[in-house]
């Protein structure tokens, strides 16, 4: 089994969760999301982010507005809808449960890592 592939799959599995948390803080531009995710060592490219944002918008979890830019074309800023906020709350509860359960299993391990 390839460790790098497993690591990539783990990150992909939580990408939507992380993006929703970033947007939950307030209006955000896609390149700012990419910067924050990269800073957090969750390497994401535009070709991954934009389709995910479109899917989340189509699901009614987020919306966007166009804002004129002084240094180029208008920018699309994203915010969560009420449905998106409720969805994120549910994901966060699940995340907390998964982290707790994982720690229980991980700390009972007899194998030294």
C-alpha positions as CSV (number, residue, x, y, z in Angstrom):
1,X,0.0,0.0,0.0
2,X,1.3,3.5,-0.9
3,X,1.5,5.8,2.1
4,X,1.4,9.0,0.0
5,X,-1.8,7.8,-1.7
6,X,-3.4,7.0,1.7
7,X,-2.5,10.5,3.0
8,X,-4.0,12.2,-0.1
9,X,-7.2,10.2,0.3
10,X,-7.5,11.2,3.9
11,X,-7.1,14.9,3.0
12,X,-9.6,14.6,0.2
13,X,-12.1,13.1,2.6
14,X,-12.0,16.2,4.8
15,X,-11.6,18.9,2.2
16,X,-15.3,19.8,1.9
17,X,-15.5,20.1,5.7
18,X,-12.5,22.4,5.8
19,X,-13.8,24.6,3.0
20,X,-17.2,25.0,4.7
21,X,-15.4,26.1,7.9
22,X,-13.4,28.7,6.0
23,X,-16.5,30.1,4.4
24,X,-18.4,30.0,7.7
25,X,-16.1,32.8,9.0
26,X,-17.5,35.3,6.4
27,X,-17.3,36.3,2.8
28,X,-14.3,34.7,1.2
29,X,-12.7,34.7,-2.2
30,X,-11.5,31.4,-3.8
31,X,-7.8,32.3,-4.0
32,X,-7.9,33.1,-0.2
33,X,-9.3,29.7,0.4
34,X,-6.5,28.1,-1.7
35,X,-3.9,30.1,0.3
36,X,-5.3,29.0,3.7
37,X,-5.6,25.4,2.7
38,X,-2.1,25.4,1.3
39,X,-0.8,27.1,4.5
40,X,-2.5,24.2,6.4
41,X,-0.6,21.7,4.2
42,X,-3.8,20.7,2.4
43,X,-2.5,21.0,-1.1
44,X,-5.5,21.9,-3.3
45,X,-5.5,23.3,-6.9
46,X,-8.0,25.4,-8.6
47,X,-9.1,22.5,-10.7
48,X,-10.3,20.7,-7.5
49,X,-11.6,23.7,-5.6
50,X,-13.9,25.3,-8.2
51,X,-15.9,22.1,-9.0
52,X,-16.3,21.5,-5.3
53,X,-17.6,25.1,-4.8
54,X,-20.0,24.6,-7.6
55,X,-21.3,21.4,-6.2
56,X,-21.8,23.0,-2.7
57,X,-23.6,25.9,-4.3
58,X,-25.9,23.6,-6.3
59,X,-26.6,21.7,-3.1
60,X,-27.8,24.9,-1.5
61,X,-25.0,25.0,1.1
62,X,-23.4,28.2,-0.1
63,X,-24.0,31.3,-2.3
64,X,-21.8,33.9,-3.8
65,X,-21.9,37.5,-5.0
66,X,-19.8,39.3,-7.5
67,X,-17.7,42.2,-6.2
68,X,-15.9,44.6,-8.5
69,X,-12.1,44.6,-8.2
70,X,-9.7,47.5,-8.6
71,X,-7.0,45.2,-9.9
72,X,-8.8,43.1,-12.4
73,X,-12.1,41.4,-13.2
74,X,-14.9,41.1,-10.6
75,X,-14.4,38.6,-7.9
76,X,-16.8,35.9,-6.6
77,X,-17.1,35.9,-2.8
78,X,-18.7,32.9,-1.1
79,X,-20.9,32.7,2.0
80,X,-22.8,29.9,3.7
81,X,-26.6,29.7,3.4
82,X,-28.7,28.8,6.5
83,X,-28.8,25.3,5.1
84,X,-25.0,25.3,4.8
85,X,-24.7,26.5,8.4
86,X,-26.9,23.6,9.6
87,X,-25.0,21.1,7.4
88,X,-21.7,22.3,8.8
89,X,-23.0,22.0,12.3
90,X,-23.9,18.4,11.7
91,X,-20.5,17.7,10.0
92,X,-18.7,19.3,13.0
93,X,-20.6,17.1,15.5
94,X,-19.7,14.0,13.4
95,X,-16.1,15.2,13.2
96,X,-15.9,15.6,16.9
97,X,-17.3,12.1,17.4
98,X,-14.9,10.6,14.8
99,X,-11.9,12.3,16.4
100,X,-12.9,11.1,19.9
101,X,-13.5,7.5,18.7
102,X,-10.2,7.5,16.8
103,X,-8.3,8.7,19.8
104,X,-9.8,6.0,21.9
105,X,-8.7,3.3,19.4
106,X,-5.3,4.9,18.8
107,X,-4.3,5.4,22.4
108,X,-5.3,1.8,23.3
109,X,-2.9,0.4,20.7
110,X,-0.2,-1.9,22.0
111,X,1.9,-1.5,19.0
112,X,4.6,1.2,19.3
113,X,4.7,3.5,16.3
